[in-house]
Amino acid sequence: MGCQNHNQIKYFKENNHTHLNNYFNKNWAQNSLWDDGSAEVIQYNATRIIYKKVRKFTYTFITVSEIFNKEFNVKTDDYNRNDVFKIMKVNAFAAIETDNYPYHFLTSMFFLRDNPTILHKYTNSSQEWCGNTFKEYLIEGEKFNYTYHSYWDGEGNGSKQINADVLFEDQLYYTLRSLKFKNGLRFKAQVLESQISSKAKNNKVYAAQFLLSDETDSLRNINTWKITVNLEKDKTNTYYFSKTYPNNLLKAKTWDGKTLEIIKVSRYAYWK
């Protein structure tokens, strides 16, 4: 029953993203690099605007392969189950100091290993002195089941469904690494606005336009792939990726003032 359910869900997810197969390499994460028993840990100098000020912090992205089970949708302890499947986990952690108190965000994204566009599960938690907010998106058929627990009035605890034929703005840091890179490549996709916040009802979907170009990074004196994502008028994100596998994100800037600039890349078993 578990395997059948997983296969059905995978079918719907593949169906939802068929139009993206022309632009993304489905086998990107099948490289043996991800089977070495280590995690990729990348640290970035980052900024984010909080209380109308630019806040500087270190953003850490952890990417590692794991085995999930469908019953609990978490990393399995029993590899002999009949409902296990391979995923890629991306954790993004930020601790941001402000004048009054710190903000903490942990975003966990779980992608099917055999297709980097397909986000199977997404969670985001925020903690600061005003309260906690937790959000989870879990694929089910042609929808994401979205549940949230927010400290904001008008939100509180709730649930809803959104169409699964979207890319999350937050997943672009990972998913764009798997593009079939080509100068001048253009395509369109539905993009759900960033969920990395304490608010639970920020569920706007953009009809985004993507453009890929070849650009030289003058600071590093290397050629990069630049991806421009026009979400809507006056809302443009830019991402720069290495031209060599595993196509690390080198820097990024979003329309709302978030920036990333790579510091270092490591591979190790951070859980030991």
Secondary structure, DSSP 8 states (H G I E B T S, - for coil): -HHHHHHHHHHHHHHHTGGGGGTB-TTGGGSGGGGSS-EEEEEEEEEEEETTEEEEEEEEEEEEEEEEETTTTEE-S-TT-SSEEEEEEEEEEEEE--SS--EEEEEEEEEETT-TT-EEEEEEEEEETTEEEEEEEEEETTEEEEEEE-SSTTTSEEEEEEESS-EEGGGHHHHGGGB---TT-EEEEEEE----SS-S----EEEEEEEEEEEEETTTTEEEEEEEEEEETTEEEEEEEESSTT--EEEEE-TTS-EEEEEEEEEE-TT-
